[in-house]
Amino acid sequence: MVNTVLDFPGGKVVFSPEMRFLSESPSVYSQCYRVLDDTGQLISHSNFVPVSEEVAVKMYSNMVTLQTLDTIFYEAQRQGRISFYVTSIGEEAINIASAAALTSDDIVFPQYREPGVLLWRGFTLQEFANQCFGNKADYGKGRQMPIHYGSNKLNYFTVASTIATQIPHAVGAAYSLKMDKKDACAVTYFGDGGTSEGDFHAAMNFAAVTESPVIFICRNNGWAISTPTSDQFRSDGIAVRGQAYGVRSIRVDGNDALAMYSAVHSARHMAVNEHRPILIEAVTYRVGHHSTSDDSTKYRPANEIEWWRMARDPVTRFRKWIEINGWWGSEAESQLRSSIRSQLLHAIQIAERAEKPPVNDLFTDVYDNIPSNLREQEKLLKETINRHPKDYPADVPI
């Protein structure tokens, strides 16, 4: 009798006399989890994690704050007051709703479009302004690009521009949390472009094999700078890649704050209690330019951007839902937006006037004892500044 099953180290393999290749793509795409429709109405029979009035109002307030933050800092960059900025316009629900579903003990490894996670955890408008202006109060001491936020206190690792490098770091941290039996998980964010990097694939396999409590949140916003997803991959989005690596996965409407909150809340429970990685593909759209160095109208139609801005705005959709519940109104809306704008403009004025970090901070915080070659570089730099003072900023202490 011919054996029909092989006991392989990775599991049982069933033999078949039929030659059948796996299809390159499914005939039906994976479903996308959604709770609120475009008008903010609950979809009948929807399955979601309940949100209290207090949490819902805080979520909405933070989304509005993030919108205002982006608008004012973008304008500040265009005025030449800061050198660079990246907005989260169109992706506010992913930022805030995911943060609301986590705990402060969970460790975050961001990309560069998740300031809302920091905002939710308590990072102040003044701290945002200090970092963007690179003053003496900036935790990075002016050595990072604007928007490369970080906070040890808030368990938020410092942003790096290098694509996808944070993903395997998150898995390593999650494995450590598992070994230490901590009631927490690691969470990492990245864009669809990040899934084209080797780090993503190595991290997914690493997490699956070690059964580490890590949540991968992919912002599939359709564009990796100017490269559309159609030029990046032919698979059914991102979620199916998790299944290929043995990682439980879900596709979520990233513009639905209630769906995002529910998915991340459930993912965290599974990651921490079942010791397993979870992949969340959040389908959204980057309404803003990739950064202040980009003009996205050069590679995508302006009417497409405007449609997403008006018809699919996650902030407006969530506002309609809390209004339907009787938790919000026009008077509260007006007060909120006016207050946030005033606070932010005040924070910028303080940050802009604050003293810059001294030149010698360029050479600290890497070595315990600064080596002689760096001492020599520091000496030469100061001598050069003294010889050519007009070529260097006058407000940087020597």
N, C-alpha and C positions, 0 to 999 in steps of 0.2 A: 504494500500500500504506500502510495506517495505521500510524504508529509506535506500538509497544506499550510502549516504554521511554523515559523522559525522563531525560537526563543533567542532574540537578539539582546545584547546588553542595554539597548535603549528602549526595549519593549518588544512585543510580539509583532512579527511581520507576516502578513497573510499573503500567500502565493496565489497567482492566478494565471491560467493559460492564455488569457486575453491580453493583447498588447494595447495598453491605453495610457496615453500621455495626460498629465494634468493640464487642464485648460490654462492658457496664459492669462485669462481674465474671466471673472464670473459673468453670467448672463444678466444677473440682477445685482446691483451694487448694494453694499452693506447699508443698513438703515441708519438714520441719523436721529438720535434721541432729542426730543423737543417737548416742552411743557406749555410755553406761551406762544400764541400765534403772533403775527405781525402787529395786531391791534392791542396786544397786551391781555387778551382773553385766555383763560385756562382752556386747554384742549380737553374735551370730555374724556373721561376715563384715564386721564394722564396719571402716571405713577411718579411721585416726587417726594422729596424730604420736606416736611413742613418748615416754614420760616416764620419766626415771631415778628410782630410789628416792629419791635426795637431793632432786631437784626436787619429786617428789610429796609427800614428807613436809614439805618447806618450804611447799608450797601448802596442805596441810591445816593446819599449824600457824598459818599466817597467817589462814586462814579462821576458826579457833577464836579467834585473837586479835581479829579484827574483830568477831566475835560478842560477846566479852567487853567490848570497848571500847564497843560500842553499849549493852549492858546497863547498865554502870556509869555512863556519861555520861548516859544517859537518866534513871537514878535521881538523878543529881546535879542535873539540871535540875528534876526534880519536887521536889527538896529546896530549890530556890531558890538553889543554889550557882552555877549558870551560867544564862544568860538564855534559851538556845535550843539545840535539838539536832535533828539529822536522822539516822535510823538507816538501815542497809543490810540489815536483816534480810530474808532470802529471796533476796538478790541477791549473796551473798558469792562465789559461783562466778564471776560476771561480773567482779567486782573483781579477785580474785586470779589467776584463770586467764588473763585477758587480760594482766595485768601480767607474768606469768611468761613469756609468749610474746613480749614486746617486749624491746628493749635499752635501756640507760640513756641512749643518745644520742637515742632517739625522744622527741619533744616531746609532752607531754600537755596537752590542753585539756579539763578536766573540767567536769561540771555540779556537783552538790553531793552526789552519792551514790557517790563513788568514793574514799573514804579508803583503801581496800584497795590501790589502785595506789601511793599514797604509802608505805604500810606495807611493801609488797614492795620498794620502792626504797631503804628504809633510814630513813624518817622514824621517829623514836623515840617511844615512849609519852610521854616527857617533852615532846617537841615538840608532840604532839597536845594534851596537857594545858595547856601554856603558851598555845596559841592559844585554846582554849575558855575559859580563865579570863582571857585578855587581859592578861597581866602584862608586865613589862618585857622578858622574854625572848621574847615573841611577835614573830615577824618582821613582823607587820602593825602592831605597836606599839599594839595594842588598838583599832584603828580599824575593824576588820572584825567582822561577826557571827561568833559561834562557828560552827565547821565550815567557814569560808571559808579553808581551808588554802592554802598556796602555798609553793613552794621553788625558788629559782633553781638551787641546787646539784643538785637532782634533776630538773630540766627539767619542772617541774609548775607550770603557770600558776595564779595565784590564782583561787579560785572566785568566781563572781559569781552573785547570785540571779536576775538578769534571764535569762529563758528564751531559750535558743538563740543568744545573742549570741556564744558561744564557737565556734560551728560555722564561720562564715565566717573567723574569726580563724585557725582551724586550717588552712584551705585556703590562706590567705595565707602562713602559715609553711611549709606543705608546698611551695608553689611556690618559695619562697626556697631551701629545701633542694635542690630540683631544679636551680635555677639555679646553686647553689654546688657541685653534683655531690657532695653529702653522701651517705654510706651510712646514711641514716636516713629516717624518715617522721614525720608528725604524726598524732596519734590524738586523736579527740574523742568524748566521751560525752554522751548526752542521753537523755531519756525520750520515750515516745510522744507526750506533750504538746508536746514541742519540735518535732515534725514538723508541727504545726499552725501554726507560726510561719513568716513569710516568710523568715527567715534561713536556715532549713533548705533551702528550695527554691533560694534564690540560691546557697548554698554548694555544693549538689549540682551545679548547672549550671556554676558557676565551676570546680569540681574536674574535671568531665568534659571541659570545653573545653580547659583548660590541662594536662590529664593530670598532675595533681599527685599525689605519693605521700602520700595521706592515707587513714586508716582511720576510717570513721564507725561508731561502735558505739551502736546504739539499744537501750536497755533498754525493751522493750515489756512493761511490767508490768501492763497492763490498766487503769490509772487515772492520769489527769493530775489530781492531788489528788482531787477528788470527781467528775470527769468521766470516765465510762467510754469506752473506745475506740469503742464503738458510737455514741456521740454526737459523736465527733471525725471519723471518716472511714468511707467505705463500701468502700474498696479492700481487697484481700487483704493486710492488714497493712502492713508498712513496706517489706519487701524489694522488692516489685514497683515501688516508686517509683524505686529505683535503676535498674532496667532502663529505665524511661521516660526517665531523664536520660542514659542511656548509661553507667551505672556498674555494674560487676560486683558482684553481690549474693548473699547467702546468708542463710537463716533457720536459727537454731541454738537448741537447747534450752538456755536460759540457766541452768538449774539442773543442768546436766551439766558439771562442771569440765573433764573430759577433752575433751568436744566443743568447749567454748569455747577451751581451750588450742590444740587442733588447728586450729580455724577462724582464730583470730587469728594463729597462727604461719604458716599458709599465706597469709593475707591480707597479712601484713607482707612476705613474700618477693615476692609479686606487686607490691605497692605500690612497693617499693624497686627491684626488678630490672626491672620492666616499666614503671615510671613511670606508674602508674594508680591512681585512687581505688577503694576497696572499701567497700561498705556491708554491715554485719553487723547483722541484726535478732536480738537475743537475747530469746527468749520466756521470761518469768519472771513473778513475782508479788510485789508489794510487801506483805510480810506485816505490817510495822510500819505505824504511822500515817505520813501524809506528813511530818509534823514534830511537834514537841511542841506546836504550835499547832492540831493537828488531832485529831479523833476520828473515825476511819474507820468505826466501827460505825454512824454516822449515815447512811451512804450505801451500805454493803455488809453483807451478812449475816455475823454472827460465826462461824457454822459454816463458811462459805466460807474465811475467814481461817485458821481452825483446821485445816481440811483441808490447805491449802497448807503450813502450818507443820509438820504431822506427816507427811503422806504424800509431800510433794514437797521436803523440806528438802535443799538442795544440799550442806550440810556433812555430814549423816548419810550421804548417798549416796556421797560421795567417801571418807568414812572406811571404809565397807564395802568399797570397792574396794581400798584400801591394806591393809586387814586380810586380804582374800582373797589378796593377794600376799605376805603374811607380813611386811609392812613396819611394822605398827602393832599395838598391843595395849592392853588395859585399864589396865595399869600406866603406860604412857607417856601415855595419855589423862589419867589422874588427875594425874600430875605436871605435865603441860602446863597444864591448866586452873588448878591451884593456883598455879603459878608466875606465870602471866600476871595473874591477879587480884591477887596480892601486889604485883607490879611496878607495875601500874596504880594501885592505891590509894596506893602510895608516891609515884608521879609526881603524883597529884592533890594530895596533902598539900603537896608542894613548890610546885606551881603556885599553890595557894590562898594560901600564906603569902608568896609572892614579892611584891616591890614592884610597884606599877602604873606604867605609863609616865607621864611628867610631862605636865602640861597643854599645854606648848608644842609637844609632838609632834603635836598636832592641826593645827598650821599649817605643818609641814615636809614635805619630800619631794615637793612639787608644783612649786614654782618654785626655780630656782637662787638667785635673790635675791628674798626675800619682799617683795611689794609693800606699799605704805603702808596700803592698806585692810585687809589681813590683820593687819598690825602693830597697827592701831587696834582691830580685833576682839579680838585677843589681850589687849590692855591692858584693854579693857572687861570681858572675861570674868573676868580675874583680880581686877579691882576688885569685880565682882559676887560672886565667890566669897568674897572677904574680908568683904564686907558681910553675906552670908547663908551663913555656913559650914555651918550645920546642913542646908541644902538640897542639899549636895554631898557626895560620898563623902570621908570623912576620910583614906582611904588613897591618894589621888591626889596626888602631889607638885605643888605650885604653882611 
